[in-house]
């Protein structure tokens, strides 16, 4: 409940940031970060449809490794919530796309997130994760 409350407060804060962005001199980077975190927070409280809406909105505006990495996290959290194997397949697909955009950054993040957000992929799809670190993309 505490975690859910924290993320609901964060969603409220970032909703105001996004809604009022035209009123101030908000940098493009800060606005994007607000949208990214907004999507992430919706994943954390299991509001997956809203999270996907924000992720896809970002993707329409600008495709980059961060968006696909975020979508990887989305599918991991969907797997954790619903325990459907297909979500792990989707997560790996998105991670491969992120890797194609910025392989060194993605390698860094998948190593850093090994015991955090990507723990499930490391536990259940270890070979795929090791292949990705070596630059061998899944098909």
N, CA, C and O atoms as a GROMACS GRO file, in nm:
protein
  556
    1UNK      N    1   0.081  -0.120   0.000
    1UNK     CA    2   0.000   0.000   0.000
    1UNK      C    3   0.085   0.126   0.000
    1UNK      O    4   0.052   0.224  -0.066
    2UNK      N    5   0.196   0.124   0.074
    2UNK     CA    6   0.285   0.240   0.078
    2UNK      C    7   0.345   0.266  -0.060
    2UNK      O    8   0.354   0.380  -0.104
    3UNK      N    9   0.387   0.158  -0.126
    3UNK     CA   10   0.444   0.173  -0.260
    3UNK      C   11   0.340   0.227  -0.357
    3UNK      O   12   0.368   0.318  -0.434
    4UNK      N   13   0.221   0.171  -0.352
    4UNK     CA   14   0.114   0.218  -0.441
    4UNK      C   15   0.084   0.365  -0.414
    4UNK      O   16   0.066   0.443  -0.507
    5UNK      N   17   0.080   0.402  -0.288
    5UNK     CA   18   0.054   0.542  -0.253
    5UNK      C   19   0.164   0.633  -0.307
    5UNK      O   20   0.136   0.742  -0.359
    6UNK      N   21   0.289   0.589  -0.294
    6UNK     CA   22   0.402   0.668  -0.346
    6UNK      C   23   0.388   0.689  -0.497
    6UNK      O   24   0.403   0.801  -0.545
    7UNK      N   25   0.358   0.582  -0.571
    7UNK     CA   26   0.348   0.596  -0.716
    7UNK      C   27   0.225   0.674  -0.757
    7UNK      O   28   0.227   0.744  -0.858
    8UNK      N   29   0.118   0.664  -0.681
    8UNK     CA   30   0.000   0.746  -0.712
    8UNK      C   31   0.030   0.895  -0.692
    8UNK      O   32  -0.016   0.978  -0.770
    9UNK      N   33   0.108   0.928  -0.589
    9UNK     CA   34   0.150   1.067  -0.569
    9UNK      C   35   0.241   1.112  -0.682
    9UNK      O   36   0.231   1.225  -0.730
   10UNK      N   37   0.330   1.023  -0.724
   10UNK     CA   38   0.420   1.057  -0.835
   10UNK      C   39   0.341   1.080  -0.963
   10UNK      O   40   0.370   1.172  -1.039
   11UNK      N   41   0.241   0.996  -0.987
   11UNK     CA   42   0.156   1.013  -1.107
   11UNK      C   43   0.086   1.147  -1.101
   11UNK      O   44   0.080   1.218  -1.202
   12UNK      N   45   0.034   1.182  -0.986
   12UNK     CA   46  -0.032   1.312  -0.970
   12UNK      C   47   0.064   1.426  -0.999
   12UNK      O   48   0.030   1.521  -1.070
   13UNK      N   49   0.185   1.418  -0.944
   13UNK     CA   50   0.285   1.523  -0.966
   13UNK      C   51   0.322   1.534  -1.113
   13UNK      O   52   0.321   1.643  -1.170
   14UNK      N   53   0.354   1.421  -1.176
   14UNK     CA   54   0.394   1.425  -1.317
   14UNK      C   55   0.279   1.460  -1.409
   14UNK      O   56   0.301   1.515  -1.516
   15UNK      N   57   0.156   1.429  -1.369
   15UNK     CA   58   0.040   1.472  -1.448
   15UNK      C   59   0.034   1.624  -1.451
   15UNK      O   60   0.005   1.685  -1.555
   16UNK      N   61   0.060   1.686  -1.335
   16UNK     CA   62   0.061   1.833  -1.330
   16UNK      C   63   0.175   1.890  -1.413
   16UNK      O   64   0.157   1.991  -1.482
   17UNK      N   65   0.290   1.827  -1.408
   17UNK     CA   66   0.405   1.874  -1.488
   17UNK      C   67   0.369   1.870  -1.636
   17UNK      O   68   0.390   1.967  -1.709
   18UNK      N   69   0.315   1.758  -1.679
   18UNK     CA   70   0.281   1.742  -1.820
   18UNK      C   71   0.168   1.838  -1.859
   18UNK      O   72   0.174   1.901  -1.965
   19UNK      N   73   0.066   1.850  -1.775
   19UNK     CA   74  -0.048   1.936  -1.805
   19UNK      C   75  -0.010   2.083  -1.812
   19UNK      O   76  -0.065   2.158  -1.892
   20UNK      N   77   0.084   2.125  -1.728
   20UNK     CA   78   0.120   2.267  -1.720
   20UNK      C   79   0.250   2.300  -1.792
   20UNK      O   80   0.308   2.406  -1.768
   21UNK      N   81   0.295   2.212  -1.880
   21UNK     CA   82   0.425   2.233  -1.943
   21UNK      C   83   0.431   2.359  -2.028
   21UNK      O   84   0.538   2.419  -2.043
   22UNK      N   85   0.319   2.401  -2.084
   22UNK     CA   86   0.322   2.521  -2.169
   22UNK      C   87   0.330   2.650  -2.086
   22UNK      O   88   0.359   2.756  -2.141
   23UNK      N   89   0.307   2.642  -1.955
   23UNK     CA   90   0.308   2.761  -1.871
   23UNK      C   91   0.449   2.805  -1.831
   23UNK      O   92   0.470   2.919  -1.790
   24UNK      N   93   0.544   2.716  -1.841
   24UNK     CA   94   0.678   2.750  -1.796
   24UNK      C   95   0.782   2.714  -1.898
   24UNK      O   96   0.751   2.666  -2.007
   25UNK      N   97   0.904   2.738  -1.862
   25UNK     CA   98   1.017   2.710  -1.950
   25UNK      C   99   1.069   2.569  -1.921
   25UNK      O  100   1.185   2.551  -1.885
   26UNK      N  101   0.984   2.472  -1.938
   26UNK     CA  102   1.022   2.334  -1.910
   26UNK      C  103   1.104   2.281  -2.028
   26UNK      O  104   1.059   2.284  -2.142
   27UNK      N  105   1.221   2.232  -1.999
   27UNK     CA  106   1.307   2.177  -2.103
   27UNK      C  107   1.244   2.053  -2.163
   27UNK      O  108   1.172   1.979  -2.096
   28UNK      N  109   1.272   2.032  -2.290
   28UNK     CA  110   1.220   1.915  -2.360
   28UNK      C  111   1.260   1.786  -2.288
   28UNK      O  112   1.179   1.694  -2.276
   29UNK      N  113   1.383   1.780  -2.240
   29UNK     CA  114   1.431   1.660  -2.170
   29UNK      C  115   1.350   1.637  -2.042
   29UNK      O  116   1.314   1.523  -2.012
   30UNK      N  117   1.323   1.740  -1.967
   30UNK     CA  118   1.246   1.726  -1.843
   30UNK      C  119   1.104   1.679  -1.871
   30UNK      O  120   1.049   1.597  -1.797
   31UNK      N  121   1.046   1.729  -1.978
   31UNK     CA  122   0.911   1.687  -2.015
   31UNK      C  123   0.909   1.540  -2.054
   31UNK      O  124   0.820   1.465  -2.013
   32UNK      N  125   1.009   1.498  -2.133
   32UNK     CA  126   1.018   1.357  -2.171
   32UNK      C  127   1.036   1.269  -2.047
   32UNK      O  128   0.973   1.164  -2.036
   33UNK      N  129   1.122   1.312  -1.956
   33UNK     CA  130   1.144   1.234  -1.834
   33UNK      C  131   1.014   1.221  -1.754
   33UNK      O  132   0.988   1.117  -1.695
   34UNK      N  133   0.935   1.327  -1.752
   34UNK     CA  134   0.807   1.322  -1.681
   34UNK      C  135   0.714   1.218  -1.744
   34UNK      O  136   0.647   1.144  -1.673
   35UNK      N  137   0.712   1.214  -1.877
   35UNK     CA  138   0.626   1.116  -1.945
   35UNK      C  139   0.678   0.974  -1.922
   35UNK      O  140   0.600   0.882  -1.897
   36UNK      N  141   0.810   0.957  -1.929
   36UNK     CA  142   0.869   0.824  -1.903
   36UNK      C  143   0.834   0.777  -1.762
   36UNK      O  144   0.791   0.663  -1.743
   37UNK      N  145   0.852   0.864  -1.664
   37UNK     CA  146   0.824   0.822  -1.527
   37UNK      C  147   0.675   0.799  -1.507
   37UNK      O  148   0.635   0.710  -1.431
   38UNK      N  149   0.594   0.878  -1.574
   38UNK     CA  150   0.449   0.861  -1.567
   38UNK      C  151   0.412   0.720  -1.613
   38UNK      O  152   0.333   0.651  -1.548
   39UNK      N  153   0.469   0.678  -1.724
   39UNK     CA  154   0.443   0.543  -1.776
   39UNK      C  155   0.493   0.437  -1.678
   39UNK      O  156   0.423   0.339  -1.652
   40UNK      N  157   0.612   0.456  -1.626
   40UNK     CA  158   0.672   0.362  -1.532
   40UNK      C  159   0.585   0.349  -1.406
   40UNK      O  160   0.561   0.239  -1.357
   41UNK      N  161   0.540   0.462  -1.354
   41UNK     CA  162   0.459   0.461  -1.233
   41UNK      C  163   0.328   0.386  -1.256
   41UNK      O  164   0.281   0.314  -1.167
   42UNK      N  165   0.268   0.402  -1.373
   42UNK     CA  166   0.146   0.328  -1.403
   42UNK      C  167   0.172   0.178  -1.408
   42UNK      O  168   0.089   0.099  -1.365
   43UNK      N  169   0.288   0.139  -1.460
   43UNK     CA  170   0.325  -0.004  -1.458
   43UNK      C  171   0.334  -0.054  -1.314
   43UNK      O  172   0.283  -0.161  -1.282
   44UNK      N  173   0.398   0.023  -1.228
   44UNK     CA  174   0.419  -0.020  -1.091
   44UNK      C  175   0.289  -0.041  -1.015
   44UNK      O  176   0.281  -0.126  -0.926
   45UNK      N  177   0.187   0.036  -1.049
   45UNK     CA  178   0.058   0.017  -0.979
   45UNK      C  179  -0.037  -0.070  -1.062
   45UNK      O  180  -0.157  -0.078  -1.034
   46UNK      N  181   0.019  -0.135  -1.164
   46UNK     CA  182  -0.052  -0.233  -1.245
   46UNK      C  183  -0.167  -0.174  -1.327
   46UNK      O  184  -0.265  -0.242  -1.355
   47UNK      N  185  -0.154  -0.049  -1.365
   47UNK     CA  186  -0.248   0.012  -1.459
   47UNK      C  187  -0.183   0.006  -1.597
   47UNK      O  188  -0.136   0.106  -1.650
   48UNK      N  189  -0.183  -0.116  -1.652
   48UNK     CA  190  -0.104  -0.144  -1.771
   48UNK      C  191  -0.156  -0.074  -1.896
   48UNK      O  192  -0.076  -0.033  -1.981
   49UNK      N  193  -0.287  -0.060  -1.910
   49UNK     CA  194  -0.340   0.007  -2.029
   49UNK      C  195  -0.295   0.154  -2.034
   49UNK      O  196  -0.258   0.204  -2.140
   50UNK      N  197  -0.299   0.220  -1.919
   50UNK     CA  198  -0.254   0.360  -1.915
   50UNK      C  199  -0.104   0.368  -1.940
   50UNK      O  200  -0.057   0.458  -2.009
   51UNK      N  201  -0.030   0.275  -1.883
   51UNK     CA  202   0.116   0.275  -1.903
   51UNK      C  203   0.149   0.259  -2.051
   51UNK      O  204   0.233   0.331  -2.104
   52UNK      N  205   0.082   0.164  -2.116
   52UNK     CA  206   0.109   0.141  -2.258
   52UNK      C  207   0.071   0.262  -2.342
   52UNK      O  208   0.137   0.293  -2.441
   53UNK      N  209  -0.034   0.329  -2.304
   53UNK     CA  210  -0.074   0.452  -2.373
   53UNK      C  211   0.041   0.554  -2.371
   53UNK      O  212   0.075   0.612  -2.474
   54UNK      N  213   0.100   0.575  -2.254
   54UNK     CA  214   0.210   0.672  -2.244
   54UNK      C  215   0.333   0.625  -2.319
   54UNK      O  216   0.399   0.704  -2.386
   55UNK      N  217   0.364   0.497  -2.308
   55UNK     CA  218   0.482   0.445  -2.379
   55UNK      C  219   0.464   0.462  -2.530
   55UNK      O  220   0.556   0.505  -2.599
   56UNK      N  221   0.347   0.427  -2.580
   56UNK     CA  222   0.323   0.439  -2.724
   56UNK      C  223   0.317   0.584  -2.768
   56UNK      O  224   0.354   0.616  -2.882
   57UNK      N  225   0.271   0.672  -2.682
   57UNK     CA  226   0.272   0.815  -2.714
   57UNK      C  227   0.416   0.864  -2.734
   57UNK      O  228   0.444   0.938  -2.827
   58UNK      N  229   0.504   0.822  -2.645
   58UNK     CA  230   0.645   0.857  -2.658
   58UNK      C  231   0.699   0.801  -2.788
   58UNK      O  232   0.773   0.869  -2.859
   59UNK      N  233   0.663   0.679  -2.818
   59UNK     CA  234   0.714   0.610  -2.936
   59UNK      C  235   0.670   0.680  -3.065
   59UNK      O  236   0.745   0.682  -3.163
   60UNK      N  237   0.552   0.736  -3.065
   60UNK     CA  238   0.504   0.810  -3.183
   60UNK      C  239   0.588   0.936  -3.202
   60UNK      O  240   0.624   0.971  -3.314
   61UNK      N  241   0.618   1.004  -3.093
   61UNK     CA  242   0.692   1.129  -3.101
   61UNK      C  243   0.840   1.109  -3.134
   61UNK      O  244   0.896   1.183  -3.214
   62UNK      N  245   0.901   1.009  -3.073
   62UNK     CA  246   1.043   0.987  -3.094
   62UNK      C  247   1.080   0.845  -3.053
   62UNK      O  248   1.063   0.806  -2.938
   63UNK      N  249   1.129   0.770  -3.148
   63UNK     CA  250   1.173   0.635  -3.116
   63UNK      C  251   1.318   0.640  -3.072
   63UNK      O  252   1.404   0.695  -3.141
   64UNK      N  253   1.345   0.581  -2.956
   64UNK     CA  254   1.481   0.575  -2.906
   64UNK      C  255   1.495   0.456  -2.813
   64UNK      O  256   1.396   0.390  -2.780
   65UNK      N  257   1.615   0.429  -2.770
   65UNK     CA  258   1.641   0.310  -2.688
   65UNK      C  259   1.567   0.314  -2.555
   65UNK      O  260   1.525   0.210  -2.504
   66UNK      N  261   1.552   0.433  -2.499
   66UNK     CA  262   1.488   0.444  -2.368
   66UNK      C  263   1.342   0.398  -2.376
   66UNK      O  264   1.292   0.329  -2.287
   67UNK      N  265   1.275   0.436  -2.484
   67UNK     CA  266   1.135   0.399  -2.501
   67UNK      C  267   1.120   0.247  -2.509
   67UNK      O  268   1.032   0.189  -2.446
   68UNK      N  269   1.207   0.184  -2.585
   68UNK     CA  270   1.199   0.038  -2.598
   68UNK      C  271   1.244  -0.031  -2.470
   68UNK      O  272   1.193  -0.139  -2.437
   69UNK      N  273   1.336   0.028  -2.398
   69UNK     CA  274   1.377  -0.027  -2.268
   69UNK      C  275   1.262  -0.017  -2.169
   69UNK      O  276   1.237  -0.109  -2.091
   70UNK      N  277   1.192   0.095  -2.172
   70UNK     CA  278   1.076   0.113  -2.086
   70UNK      C  279   0.967   0.011  -2.121
   70UNK      O  280   0.901  -0.045  -2.033
   71UNK      N  281   0.950  -0.013  -2.250
   71UNK     CA  282   0.850  -0.110  -2.292
   71UNK      C  283   0.891  -0.251  -2.247
   71UNK      O  284   0.805  -0.334  -2.216
   72UNK      N  285   1.021  -0.278  -2.242
   72UNK     CA  286   1.070  -0.405  -2.188
   72UNK      C  287   1.023  -0.419  -2.043
   72UNK      O  288   0.970  -0.523  -2.005
   73UNK      N  289   1.042  -0.315  -1.965
   73UNK     CA  290   0.998  -0.316  -1.825
   73UNK      C  291   0.849  -0.334  -1.813
   73UNK      O  292   0.801  -0.404  -1.723
   74UNK      N  293   0.775  -0.272  -1.903
   74UNK     CA  294   0.630  -0.287  -1.906
   74UNK      C  295   0.593  -0.435  -1.920
   74UNK      O  296   0.509  -0.486  -1.845
   75UNK      N  297   0.655  -0.503  -2.016
   75UNK     CA  298   0.621  -0.644  -2.038
   75UNK      C  299   0.669  -0.733  -1.922
   75UNK      O  300   0.604  -0.832  -1.891
   76UNK      N  301   0.780  -0.698  -1.860
   76UNK     CA  302   0.826  -0.773  -1.743
   76UNK      C  303   0.722  -0.760  -1.630
   76UNK      O  304   0.687  -0.859  -1.566
   77UNK      N  305   0.675  -0.638  -1.607
   77UNK     CA  306   0.576  -0.618  -1.501
   77UNK      C  307   0.444  -0.685  -1.535
   77UNK      O  308   0.375  -0.734  -1.445
   78UNK      N  309   0.407  -0.688  -1.663
   78UNK     CA  310   0.287  -0.761  -1.702
   78UNK      C  311   0.304  -0.909  -1.674
   78UNK      O  312   0.211  -0.975  -1.626
   79UNK      N  313   0.424  -0.962  -1.702
   79UNK     CA  314   0.451  -1.103  -1.673
   79UNK      C  315   0.438  -1.128  -1.522
   79UNK      O  316   0.374  -1.225  -1.480
   80UNK      N  317   0.498  -1.041  -1.443
   80UNK     CA  318   0.492  -1.057  -1.297
   80UNK      C  319   0.348  -1.052  -1.246
   80UNK      O  320   0.315  -1.117  -1.146
   81UNK      N  321   0.265  -0.976  -1.311
   81UNK     CA  322   0.127  -0.961  -1.269
   81UNK      C  323   0.038  -1.076  -1.318
   81UNK      O  324  -0.050  -1.122  -1.245
   82UNK      N  325   0.061  -1.121  -1.442
   82UNK     CA  326  -0.030  -1.217  -1.504
   82UNK      C  327   0.031  -1.353  -1.530
   82UNK      O  328  -0.041  -1.448  -1.562
   83UNK      N  329   0.164  -1.364  -1.517
   83UNK     CA  330   0.236  -1.491  -1.533
   83UNK      C  331   0.212  -1.557  -1.669
   83UNK      O  332   0.198  -1.679  -1.677
   84UNK      N  333   0.209  -1.477  -1.775
   84UNK     CA  334   0.193  -1.530  -1.911
   84UNK      C  335   0.328  -1.522  -1.982
   84UNK      O  336   0.386  -1.415  -1.995
   85UNK      N  337   0.377  -1.638  -2.027
   85UNK     CA  338   0.509  -1.648  -2.090
   85UNK      C  339   0.527  -1.552  -2.208
   85UNK      O  340   0.637  -1.501  -2.230
   86UNK      N  341   0.421  -1.527  -2.281
   86UNK     CA  342   0.432  -1.441  -2.398
   86UNK      C  343   0.486  -1.302  -2.362
   86UNK      O  344   0.550  -1.237  -2.445
   87UNK      N  345   0.460  -1.256  -2.240
   87UNK     CA  346   0.510  -1.125  -2.201
   87UNK      C  347   0.662  -1.124  -2.191
   87UNK      O  348   0.725  -1.021  -2.216
   88UNK      N  349   0.722  -1.237  -2.154
   88UNK     CA  350   0.869  -1.244  -2.153
   88UNK      C  351   0.923  -1.239  -2.296
   88UNK      O  352   1.027  -1.177  -2.321
   89UNK      N  353   0.853  -1.305  -2.390
   89UNK     CA  354   0.894  -1.299  -2.530
   89UNK      C  355   0.888  -1.155  -2.580
   89UNK      O  356   0.980  -1.108  -2.647
   90UNK      N  357   0.780  -1.086  -2.548
   90UNK     CA  358   0.765  -0.946  -2.590
   90UNK      C  359   0.873  -0.859  -2.527
   90UNK      O  360   0.928  -0.770  -2.592
   91UNK      N  361   0.903  -0.885  -2.400
   91UNK     CA  362   1.007  -0.807  -2.330
   91UNK      C  363   1.141  -0.822  -2.401
   91UNK      O  364   1.212  -0.724  -2.422
   92UNK      N  365   1.175  -0.943  -2.438
   92UNK     CA  366   1.302  -0.966  -2.508
   92UNK      C  367   1.304  -0.900  -2.646
   92UNK      O  368   1.406  -0.847  -2.689
   93UNK      N  369   1.190  -0.903  -2.715
   93UNK     CA  370   1.182  -0.836  -2.845
   93UNK      C  371   1.210  -0.686  -2.830
   93UNK      O  372   1.286  -0.628  -2.907
   94UNK      N  373   1.148  -0.625  -2.730
   94UNK     CA  374   1.168  -0.481  -2.709
   94UNK      C  375   1.312  -0.451  -2.668
   94UNK      O  376   1.368  -0.349  -2.708
   95UNK      N  377   1.369  -0.538  -2.588
   95UNK     CA  378   1.508  -0.520  -2.544
   95UNK      C  379   1.604  -0.530  -2.663
   95UNK      O  380   1.702  -0.457  -2.671
   96UNK      N  381   1.575  -0.620  -2.754
   96UNK     CA  382   1.656  -0.631  -2.876
   96UNK      C  383   1.646  -0.504  -2.961
   96UNK      O  384   1.746  -0.460  -3.019
   97UNK      N  385   1.528  -0.447  -2.969
   97UNK     CA  386   1.512  -0.323  -3.045
   97UNK      C  387   1.590  -0.210  -2.977
   97UNK      O  388   1.659  -0.132  -3.043
   98UNK      N  389   1.579  -0.202  -2.845
   98UNK     CA  390   1.654  -0.100  -2.770
   98UNK      C  391   1.803  -0.115  -2.797
   98UNK      O  392   1.874  -0.017  -2.818
   99UNK      N  393   1.850  -0.239  -2.797
   99UNK     CA  394   1.992  -0.268  -2.821
   99UNK      C  395   2.036  -0.217  -2.958
   99UNK      O  396   2.147  -0.167  -2.973
  100UNK      N  397   1.950  -0.230  -3.057
  100UNK     CA  398   1.984  -0.183  -3.192
  100UNK      C  399   2.000  -0.032  -3.198
  100UNK      O  400   2.076   0.018  -3.280
  101UNK      N  401   1.931   0.039  -3.113
  101UNK     CA  402   1.943   0.185  -3.108
  101UNK      C  403   2.071   0.229  -3.037
  101UNK      O  404   2.140   0.320  -3.084
  102UNK      N  405   2.102   0.167  -2.926
  102UNK     CA  406   2.214   0.214  -2.842
  102UNK      C  407   2.269   0.097  -2.763
  102UNK      O  408   2.239   0.081  -2.645
  103UNK      N  409   2.350   0.013  -2.829
  103UNK     CA  410   2.391  -0.112  -2.767
  103UNK      C  411   2.471  -0.096  -2.638
  103UNK      O  412   2.449  -0.173  -2.544
  104UNK      N  413   2.561  -0.002  -2.630
  104UNK     CA  414   2.642   0.012  -2.508
  104UNK      C  415   2.558   0.056  -2.389
  104UNK      O  416   2.576   0.005  -2.278
  105UNK      N  417   2.467   0.149  -2.410
  105UNK     CA  418   2.379   0.194  -2.301
  105UNK      C  419   2.290   0.080  -2.254
  105UNK      O  420   2.270   0.061  -2.134
  106UNK      N  421   2.236   0.004  -2.349
  106UNK     CA  422   2.146  -0.106  -2.313
  106UNK      C  423   2.224  -0.213  -2.237
  106UNK      O  424   2.173  -0.267  -2.139
  107UNK      N  425   2.345  -0.244  -2.280
  107UNK     CA  426   2.428  -0.340  -2.206
  107UNK      C  427   2.448  -0.293  -2.062
  107UNK      O  428   2.438  -0.371  -1.967
  108UNK      N  429   2.477  -0.165  -2.048
  108UNK     CA  430   2.498  -0.107  -1.915
  108UNK      C  431   2.373  -0.121  -1.829
  108UNK      O  432   2.381  -0.160  -1.712
  109UNK      N  433   2.257  -0.088  -1.886
  109UNK     CA  434   2.132  -0.093  -1.810
  109UNK      C  435   2.088  -0.234  -1.778
  109UNK      O  436   2.037  -0.259  -1.669
  110UNK      N  437   2.106  -0.329  -1.872
  110UNK     CA  438   2.061  -0.465  -1.840
  110UNK      C  439   2.151  -0.529  -1.735
  110UNK      O  440   2.107  -0.617  -1.661
  111UNK      N  441   2.275  -0.484  -1.727
  111UNK     CA  442   2.363  -0.532  -1.621
  111UNK      C  443   2.324  -0.466  -1.488
  111UNK      O  444   2.315  -0.533  -1.385
  112UNK      N  445   2.301  -0.335  -1.493
  112UNK     CA  446   2.264  -0.260  -1.372
  112UNK      C  447   2.131  -0.308  -1.314
  112UNK      O  448   2.115  -0.314  -1.192
  113UNK      N  449   2.037  -0.341  -1.400
  113UNK     CA  450   1.902  -0.381  -1.357
  113UNK      C  451   1.888  -0.532  -1.336
  113UNK      O  452   1.777  -0.582  -1.320
  114UNK      N  453   1.999  -0.603  -1.335
  114UNK     CA  454   1.997  -0.750  -1.324
  114UNK      C  455   1.922  -0.799  -1.201
  114UNK      O  456   1.850  -0.899  -1.209
  115UNK      N  457   1.937  -0.733  -1.090
  115UNK     CA  458   1.871  -0.774  -0.966
  115UNK      C  459   1.753  -0.683  -0.931
  115UNK      O  460   1.702  -0.686  -0.819
  116UNK      N  461   1.711  -0.604  -1.028
  116UNK     CA  462   1.600  -0.511  -1.003
  116UNK      C  463   1.489  -0.536  -1.105
  116UNK      O  464   1.424  -0.641  -1.103
  117UNK      N  465   1.469  -0.440  -1.192
  117UNK     CA  466   1.356  -0.445  -1.285
  117UNK      C  467   1.365  -0.560  -1.386
  117UNK      O  468   1.262  -0.606  -1.434
  118UNK      N  469   1.485  -0.606  -1.418
  118UNK     CA  470   1.500  -0.713  -1.517
  118UNK      C  471   1.532  -0.849  -1.454
  118UNK      O  472   1.572  -0.943  -1.523
  119UNK      N  473   1.513  -0.858  -1.325
  119UNK     CA  474   1.547  -0.980  -1.252
  119UNK      C  475   1.476  -1.103  -1.310
  119UNK      O  476   1.536  -1.210  -1.324
  120UNK      N  477   1.350  -1.088  -1.344
  120UNK     CA  478   1.272  -1.200  -1.399
  120UNK      C  479   1.334  -1.249  -1.530
  120UNK      O  480   1.345  -1.369  -1.552
  121UNK      N  481   1.374  -1.156  -1.616
  121UNK     CA  482   1.436  -1.198  -1.742
  121UNK      C  483   1.568  -1.270  -1.717
  121UNK      O  484   1.598  -1.370  -1.783
  122UNK      N  485   1.646  -1.220  -1.623
  122UNK     CA  486   1.772  -1.286  -1.590
  122UNK      C  487   1.749  -1.424  -1.532
  122UNK      O  488   1.827  -1.516  -1.558
  123UNK      N  489   1.645  -1.440  -1.455
  123UNK     CA  490   1.617  -1.570  -1.393
  123UNK      C  491   1.559  -1.670  -1.493
  123UNK      O  492   1.598  -1.787  -1.494
  124UNK      N  493   1.466  -1.624  -1.576
  124UNK     CA  494   1.392  -1.716  -1.663
  124UNK      C  495   1.445  -1.722  -1.806
  124UNK      O  496   1.419  -1.819  -1.878
  125UNK      N  497   1.516  -1.621  -1.847
  125UNK     CA  498   1.569  -1.616  -1.985
  125UNK      C  499   1.718  -1.578  -1.984
  125UNK      O  500   1.763  -1.494  -2.060
  126UNK      N  501   1.790  -1.643  -1.896
  126UNK     CA  502   1.931  -1.612  -1.874
  126UNK      C  503   2.014  -1.622  -2.001
  126UNK      O  504   2.096  -1.534  -2.028
  127UNK      N  505   1.995  -1.726  -2.079
  127UNK     CA  506   2.072  -1.745  -2.202
  127UNK      C  507   2.048  -1.628  -2.298
  127UNK      O  508   2.142  -1.577  -2.358
  128UNK      N  509   1.924  -1.588  -2.311
  128UNK     CA  510   1.891  -1.474  -2.398
  128UNK      C  511   1.958  -1.345  -2.350
  128UNK      O  512   2.008  -1.267  -2.431
  129UNK      N  513   1.960  -1.325  -2.220
  129UNK     CA  514   2.022  -1.204  -2.165
  129UNK      C  515   2.174  -1.206  -2.186
  129UNK      O  516   2.233  -1.104  -2.222
  130UNK      N  517   2.236  -1.320  -2.166
  130UNK     CA  518   2.380  -1.332  -2.189
  130UNK      C  519   2.414  -1.313  -2.336
  130UNK      O  520   2.513  -1.248  -2.370
  131UNK      N  521   2.330  -1.369  -2.424
  131UNK     CA  522   2.351  -1.348  -2.568
  131UNK      C  523   2.342  -1.201  -2.604
  131UNK      O  524   2.420  -1.151  -2.685
  132UNK      N  525   2.246  -1.132  -2.545
  132UNK     CA  526   2.231  -0.990  -2.574
  132UNK      C  527   2.355  -0.913  -2.529
  132UNK      O  528   2.401  -0.824  -2.601
  133UNK      N  529   2.408  -0.946  -2.412
  133UNK     CA  530   2.530  -0.880  -2.365
  133UNK      C  531   2.647  -0.903  -2.460
  133UNK      O  532   2.735  -0.818  -2.474
  134UNK      N  533   2.648  -1.017  -2.525
  134UNK     CA  534   2.755  -1.050  -2.619
  134UNK      C  535   2.727  -0.994  -2.759
  134UNK      O  536   2.810  -1.007  -2.849
  135UNK      N  537   2.610  -0.934  -2.777
  135UNK     CA  538   2.577  -0.876  -2.907
  135UNK      C  539   2.505  -0.969  -3.000
  135UNK      O  540   2.488  -0.938  -3.118
  136UNK      N  541   2.462  -1.084  -2.950
  136UNK     CA  542   2.387  -1.182  -3.031
  136UNK      C  543   2.239  -1.158  -3.008
  136UNK      O  544   2.183  -1.200  -2.907
  137UNK      N  545   2.176  -1.091  -3.104
  137UNK     CA  546   2.035  -1.056  -3.089
  137UNK      C  547   1.946  -1.177  -3.115
  137UNK      O  548   1.976  -1.262  -3.199
  138UNK      N  549   1.836  -1.184  -3.041
  138UNK     CA  550   1.736  -1.289  -3.062
  138UNK      C  551   1.660  -1.260  -3.190
  138UNK      O  552   1.656  -1.147  -3.238
  139UNK      N  553   1.602  -1.364  -3.242
  139UNK     CA  554   1.521  -1.344  -3.363
  139UNK      C  555   1.374  -1.350  -3.331
  139UNK      O  556   1.291  -1.336  -3.421
   0.00000   0.00000   0.00000
